[in-house]
Amino acid sequence: MNIRRLVVKTVLLASIALATPLPVMTAQPASTSKPRIGLIGSGNVGSNLGRVWASKGYQVMFSSRDIEADRKLAAQVGAGARAGTPQEAAAFADVLVFAVPYGALPELGRSLGAALQGKVLIDACNPFPQRDGAIADEARAQGAGAVSARLLPGARIVRAFNAVGAARMGVMHQTPGKVGMPIASDDQAAVEVASSLIRDIGFEPVLVGRLDMGRFLMPGTPLAGEHTPEEIRRIAATLKP
């Protein structure tokens, strides 16, 4: 083949290649970003939950009355964790988790105020009269769900993490789904958000009813302790708010 023929053939092949449509590359859908979590209270419950969520790729902010302890905790947890004041955590978060003594709720409701409006708020606080005083008596009489909603107006409350020991919250992700987590809420969209977070901790969420069922989500009630999801449903069916 002479040079002229080689050039003509090369040009012809190039023309064919240019005329042939390129294969269409299907774009993969972008993964939905995980909600940022602000933990108000970084004791046994808050620290265990925050550690697991951070390990699952969530951004978390620890906050309490001891910012230095929160900074040390965030440094121990590592990637995805930070520390701040409760006000900073409320501003940072898409989802708030309250894990403080129940007696702290009135002041938190006042100090955070507008920052709670429209926020999904997981209420892991339990009322103990000997520790929390009169507000705990009120919560036990009227139901912790209803009283929390009054103390934290505007928040989209889901009661959860109230009836299982804090230590278990740090290890259940190793054997997920075997133990149920009873939850109560008046807000279905908030339930869906909270349920996803609960599954990442390793529990299977079980909606037992509206917030008025929150009176049963605390130690000393039939729903306290570890139960399978089906057991929780059976127990809840026997309870009346």
ZILIN-V10856 format. One record per residue. N is the residue number from 1. RES is the residue in one small letter. SS is DSSP state (h for helix, s for strand, l for the rest). PHI is phi in radians with two decimals (999 if undefined). BURIAL is # if it has 16 or more other ideal C-beta (glycine too) atoms within 10 Angstrom, else .. Layout:
BEGIN
n = [N:N]
res = [RES:RES]
ss = [SS:SS]
phi = [PHI:PHI]
burial = [BURIAL:BURIAL]
END
This chain:
BEGIN
n = [1:2:3:4:5:6:7:8:9:10:11:12:13:14:15:16:17:18:19:20:21:22:23:24:25:26:27:28:29:30:31:32:33:34:35:36:37:38:39:40:41:42:43:44:45:46:47:48:49:50:51:52:53:54:55:56:57:58:59:60:61:62:63:64:65:66:67:68:69:70:71:72:73:74:75:76:77:78:79:80:81:82:83:84:85:86:87:88:89:90:91:92:93:94:95:96:97:98:99:100:101:102:103:104:105:106:107:108:109:110:111:112:113:114:115:116:117:118:119:120:121:122:123:124:125:126:127:128:129:130:131:132:133:134:135:136:137:138:139:140:141:142:143:144:145:146:147:148:149:150:151:152:153:154:155:156:157:158:159:160:161:162:163:164:165:166:167:168:169:170:171:172:173:174:175:176:177:178:179:180:181:182:183:184:185:186:187:188:189:190:191:192:193:194:195:196:197:198:199:200:201:202:203:204:205:206:207:208:209:210:211:212:213:214:215:216:217:218:219:220:221:222:223:224:225:226:227:228:229:230:231:232:233:234:235:236:237:238:239:240:241]
res = [m:n:i:r:r:l:v:v:k:t:v:l:l:a:s:i:a:l:a:t:p:l:p:v:m:t:a:q:p:a:s:t:s:k:p:r:i:g:l:i:g:s:g:n:v:g:s:n:l:g:r:v:w:a:s:k:g:y:q:v:m:f:s:s:r:d:i:e:a:d:r:k:l:a:a:q:v:g:a:g:a:r:a:g:t:p:q:e:a:a:a:f:a:d:v:l:v:f:a:v:p:y:g:a:l:p:e:l:g:r:s:l:g:a:a:l:q:g:k:v:l:i:d:a:c:n:p:f:p:q:r:d:g:a:i:a:d:e:a:r:a:q:g:a:g:a:v:s:a:r:l:l:p:g:a:r:i:v:r:a:f:n:a:v:g:a:a:r:m:g:v:m:h:q:t:p:g:k:v:g:m:p:i:a:s:d:d:q:a:a:v:e:v:a:s:s:l:i:r:d:i:g:f:e:p:v:l:v:g:r:l:d:m:g:r:f:l:m:p:g:t:p:l:a:g:e:h:t:p:e:e:i:r:r:i:a:a:t:l:k:p]
ss = [l:l:h:h:h:h:h:h:h:h:h:h:h:h:h:h:h:h:h:l:l:l:l:l:l:l:l:l:l:l:l:l:l:l:l:l:s:s:s:s:l:l:l:h:h:h:h:h:h:h:h:h:h:h:h:l:l:l:l:s:s:s:s:l:l:l:h:h:h:h:h:h:h:h:h:h:h:l:l:l:s:s:s:l:l:h:h:h:h:h:h:h:l:l:s:s:s:s:l:l:l:h:h:h:h:h:h:h:h:h:h:h:h:h:h:h:l:l:l:s:s:s:s:l:l:l:l:l:h:h:h:h:l:h:h:h:h:h:h:h:h:h:l:h:h:h:h:h:h:h:h:l:l:l:l:s:s:s:s:l:l:l:l:l:l:h:h:h:h:l:l:h:h:h:h:l:l:l:l:s:s:s:s:s:s:l:l:h:h:h:h:h:h:h:h:h:h:h:h:h:h:l:l:s:s:s:s:s:s:l:h:h:h:h:h:h:l:l:l:l:l:l:l:l:l:l:l:l:h:h:h:h:h:h:h:h:h:l:l:l:l]
phi = [999:-1.41:-1.07:-1.08:-1.10:-1.08:-1.12:-1.06:-1.14:-1.11:-1.11:-1.09:-1.12:-1.13:-1.13:-1.11:-1.08:-1.20:-1.38:-1.43:-1.05:-1.28:-1.08:-1.35:-1.65:-1.38:-1.27:-1.31:-1.08:-1.17:-1.19:-1.16:-1.16:-1.29:-1.17:-1.42:-2.02:-1.85:-1.75:-1.69:1.88:-2.16:-1.38:-1.06:-1.22:-1.06:-1.20:-1.14:-1.10:-1.07:-1.04:-1.17:-1.07:-1.08:-1.18:-1.61:1.69:-1.46:-1.54:-2.21:-2.19:-1.53:-2.57:-2.87:-1.44:-2.14:-1.11:-1.16:-1.11:-1.14:-1.13:-1.13:-1.09:-1.07:-1.15:-1.17:-1.18:1.56:-0.92:1.56:-1.92:-2.62:-2.23:-2.93:-1.36:-0.97:-1.13:-1.18:-1.12:-1.14:-1.26:-1.27:-1.50:-1.52:-2.25:-1.81:-2.15:-1.68:-2.35:-2.21:-0.99:-1.01:-1.13:-1.46:-1.13:-0.99:-1.20:-1.11:-1.05:-1.28:-1.32:-1.56:0.74:-1.10:-1.15:-1.52:-1.05:1.36:-1.46:-1.19:-2.28:-1.51:-1.71:-1.80:-1.56:-2.04:-1.52:-2.15:-0.96:-1.15:-1.81:-1.80:1.34:-1.09:-1.14:-1.24:-1.04:-1.12:-1.15:-1.27:-1.35:-1.69:1.81:-1.10:-1.09:-1.15:-1.23:-1.04:-1.10:-1.25:-1.32:-2.15:-1.10:1.62:-1.37:-1.68:-1.50:-2.21:-1.44:-2.80:1.07:-1.75:-2.11:-2.19:-1.06:-1.07:-1.08:-1.18:-1.13:-1.52:-2.19:-1.11:-1.13:-1.33:-2.37:-1.21:1.52:-1.40:-1.96:-1.48:-2.18:-1.19:-2.37:-2.46:-2.92:-1.73:-2.13:-1.12:-1.13:-1.14:-1.04:-1.12:-1.11:-1.10:-1.08:-1.09:-1.15:-1.11:-1.11:-1.19:-1.32:2.06:-1.74:-1.73:-1.19:-2.29:-1.32:-1.69:2.61:-1.33:-1.03:-1.17:-1.40:-1.06:-1.09:-1.67:-1.73:-2.94:-1.02:1.55:-1.94:-1.03:-1.56:-1.24:1.57:-1.71:-2.42:-1.24:-0.96:-1.17:-1.09:-1.08:-1.09:-1.16:-1.14:-1.06:-1.15:-1.64:-1.80:-2.17:-1.16]
burial = [.:.:.:.:.:.:.:.:.:.:.:.:.:.:.:.:.:.:.:.:.:.:.:.:.:.:.:.:.:.:.:.:.:#:#:#:#:#:#:#:#:#:.:.:#:#:#:#:#:#:#:#:#:#:.:.:.:#:#:#:#:#:#:#:.:.:.:.:.:#:.:.:#:#:.:.:#:.:.:#:#:#:#:#:#:#:.:#:#:#:.:#:#:.:#:#:#:#:#:#:#:#:#:#:#:.:.:#:#:.:.:#:.:.:#:#:.:.:#:#:#:#:#:#:#:#:#:#:.:.:.:#:.:.:#:#:.:#:#:#:.:.:#:#:#:#:#:#:#:.:#:#:.:#:#:#:#:#:#:#:#:#:#:#:.:#:.:.:#:#:.:#:#:.:.:.:.:.:#:#:#:#:#:#:#:#:#:.:.:#:#:.:#:#:#:.:#:#:#:#:#:#:#:#:#:#:#:#:#:.:#:#:#:#:#:#:#:#:.:.:.:.:#:#:.:#:#:.:#:.:.:#:.:.:#:#:.:.:.:.:.]
END
